Amino acid sequence: MIDEQLDPQAILQTLGLLDITSVVSVQGGTDTAIWRVESAGRMYALRVFQRGQHDDCQQEHVVMEAARAAGLPVPHVHAEGTWCEHPALLLSWLPGKPIAEELYAHPWRAWRLGVMFGRMHAAIHDITAPDLLCQPPDGWMRWQGLDDPPLQERLRAISHQSNVLLHLDYHPFNILTDGNRITGVLDWRNAGAGDPRADVARTVSILRIENIDGKRLSFQEIALRRVFEAGWRRGYGQKKTALGNLSLFYAWAGAVMERDLGAKREQAHLTHIHKWTMRWKKRAGLSLHSRV
């Protein structure tokens, strides 16, 4: 968890924002803190990283600017700086609310929201990743420190794209909507370059087996997510050609999730993820003793 002794007023002054009307904490991730800031009648987002994460901050800045230049609804970076070794970004505040909130408030709109979600995902995969993400060219295969040579060797044999922009955390809490269109794509901290099928598989793994509170999904929530996923696939397919067999990529996504959540979830949930990973490894013809 990020240091809770942060002083957003002092950080904003460091970033050059002085005429501050209000600062309100909003939900962030485990590695960043976020505030909604009003100044001179304008709204901003203050995003603060953990101590020493300057490379992560700079990478997110570069990636967001590249995505924004390509026409995606991505926050503009107004300022970047450091306060007490904490890197920080002052971003434009985008309208809308997370698709997840719209989905649970209006579940009968799951298909339509999914289609919008899929079209935007396809638009991301039309973008060439910035150079700093492209070395090494297969770096995405070892994301989260994954060490699984048999799986990575098989992926390397079928992957022929190394410079497509991957979000790698594309899920309904990171995408904003006003109900009619996508108004924002947030949280580019995990962005990489590589095969878009990996990004698709990552999203599938989040929709099917991840839950923020670590509990097993209810039947109703599973059904809602499946309708949303079907809409997403339709929207993505309207912009991109068929993805083909994704078994290897699902196995990769499950293995990555295990490593990412290893210290954040209870063992029962981790066991559920592991079973999902092993099932896809089996379907892909991989040894079930390969490491994750």
N, C-alpha and C positions, 0 to 999 in steps of 0.2 A: 504494500500500500504506500502511496506517495506520502511524503512528509506532510503532516497535518498542520504544521506551524508556519504555513505560507501566509504572506501578507499581500493580498492582491492589490491594495492601494499602492504599496511601495513598488510592486512589480510593474504596475501600470505607469507609475512615474518614471521608472527606469526605461520603459518603452516609449516615453514621450507623450503619454496621454495624461493631461493634467485636469481638464475641466470635466470631472466625473460626477454624474448625477446619481447613479446607483450601481452597485455591484452585487450580483446574486449568484450564489453557488448553484451549479447544476450537476447532474450525475455525469461523472467521467469514468474512465477505465481504471484498472489497477495501477497503471504506470503514469497516468496524467491526471491533473485536476483542471476543471473547467469552470469559468464564471461567465455569466451574461452581464455585459457592461453597457451602460448608457452614458453617452457623453455628447454634449452639444446637439441633442436631438437625434443622434445616430446610435445604432446598436452594434456591439462588437462581441466577439467571443475571445476570452483570454484562456489560452491553453498552456499549462505549465508542466514540464517534464520533471522526472526525478533528477537528483544531483548527478552531474557529469554526463548526462545523456545528450551531449551536444551533437554528436553524429546523427542520432535518431531525429533530433529536431531539424537539423539542416536537411536531412534526406526528405523528411515530410514536407518541408518548405519547397524544395525543388520539384518533388512529385506533384504537389498540388498546383504549382504554377504551370507545369506541363499539361496537366489535365484541364486546367482552366483555359489555357491557350488553345486547346483542342475543342473548346466549346462546351465542356461539361459544367454542370452547376456545382462548382467547387468554391469554397471560401477563398477570398482574396487575402493575401498576407500583407497587412498594413505595416507591421513592424516585427523585428526579431531581436532578441537580446537575452541577457543573463542577469539573474538576481540571486546572489548568495549561491552560486554554482548551479542554480536551476535554470536551464534554458527555457525560453518562453516565446510564444507566438501570439500576436494580436491579429485576430482574423475578423473578416466581415461576418455578421450574424445572418444566417440564411433563414428565409421564411419556411413555414410548414412544421410538421411534427413527424416523428419516426413512423415509417410504414407499419411497424409493429403495433403502435397505439391505434392507428386507423383500422388495422386489421381486426384487433380485438374489440374495438368499439362498433364496427360494422362488418361482422364476419361474412355477411351475404355478398360483400364486395371482394372476397378473397381472390376470385379468378381475375377480375379486372386489375386489382392491385398487383397481382403476380405478373400479368402481361407487361405492365409498365416497368416493373422491377426487372424483368428479363430483357426488355429493350435497352434499358440503361446499362445493364451488365454487358450486353453485346457492344454497345457504344464504347465502353472502356476498352474492350478487346480490339477495337479499331485503331488504338493509339500505340505508337512505338514508345517503349519505355525510355526514360532518360538514361544517358550513358552510365551514370553511377550505379544503376541497378543491374547492368548487363554483365558484370564481371564478378565471379566466373559465370560463363553462359548457362551452366546448369545449377546455379546456386540455389534455386528454388527447391531442388530435390533434397537438399540438406537443411531446409528451413527448420528452425527450432532445434538445431543440432541433431537432426535425425541421422542415425547411422544404421542403415539396412542395405548392405551391398547387393544382395540378390534382387530386392525390389528396385533399387536405383539403377542397377544394370539393365533390367527389363524396361524401365521407363526411358532410359537413355536410348535404347534401341528403337523405340517407337515415337519419340519426341523429336520433331523437326522444326520447332519454333522456339527461339531463345530470347527474342526481344519484344514480345508483346507485353503491354502493361497489365499486371495482375494486381488486383486490390488485396486479395487474400484475407479480407475480413468483411466480405460483402454479405450482409445479412440485414433483416428488416429494422434493426435498431440503429443502423448506420446510414440509412437512406431516408430522406425527408420527402414528404408529399403534402400538397394542399388538398388532396382528394381527387384532383383531376390530372396532375402531372407530377413528375419527380422534380423537387425544388432544391435538393441538395444531396451530395455524396460526401460523407464525412469519414474521418479517421483513416488516414492513409499511412499510418505508422508501419504497417506490415507489408506495404507494397513491394512488389518484386517484378522481375522480368522472366518470361518463360512461356511455357505452353498454356494456352487459355483453358485447356481441359483440366488443369490442376486447380485453377480458380473456380471453375464450375463444380468440381468435386468437393472442394473446400466448402462451398455454399451448401451443397447437398448434405454434407456431414453435419453442418450446423443446424439445418432445418430438420433433419431426421433424428439426431441423437443428442444435441446439446440443449441444455436448459440452464438459465442463469442461476436459479436457486439450487441446481444440482439434483433435483428430484426427477423421478421418472415422469414422462409426459402422460397426461390423461388421454383416454380414447378420443374425446372431443377435440383436444388440442392437436393430436396426431392427424385427425381427419381434416381439421382446418389447415394445418401445414401442408398436407398432401394436395388439397385443392389449390392453395397458393403456389406450391411447387409446380403443379401442372400448368398453371397460368404463366409462371416464370419460364418454363421450358418452351411454351408456345411463343411468348414474346421474344425470347432469345433466338428461337428457330426462325422467326420472321426476318431476322437480320443476319443470321449466320447459317452455314451449312451444317448438316448433321454431324454430331460429335462422335458417333460410333461407340464402340465398346469402351466403357470407362472403368472397368473392374480394377485395373492397376492404379488408376488415379484415385478411386475410392479407397483402396487399401492404403495409399500414400496419405490421403486426407485423414483417415482414421488414426494412422500412426502419428501424424503431426498433432492431432488433437490430444492423443494420450500424453504426449510430451508437454504440450502447452498447458494442460489442465492437471498434470500430475500432482502438483502441490496445492491445487485450488478446489478440488472436489473430493467428496467422500469415496471410499473404496468401492462401494456398490455401484456408483455411477461410472467410475473408471473401469470396472469390470464389464459393464454394459458396452462402453466404447470399445474395449478390447475385443469383445465377442464380435462386434460389428466389423472391426478391422480384420480379424481372422477369417470371418465369413467371406469377405471380398478377396483376401489373399488366396483362399481355397478356390474360389471361382476363377481367379486369374492363373491358377496352376502353380502358385508359389509354395515353397516349403513353409509349414506353419511354425517352424522353429527359427525363422529369420527374425532378426531383432527389430524392436521398435523403440 
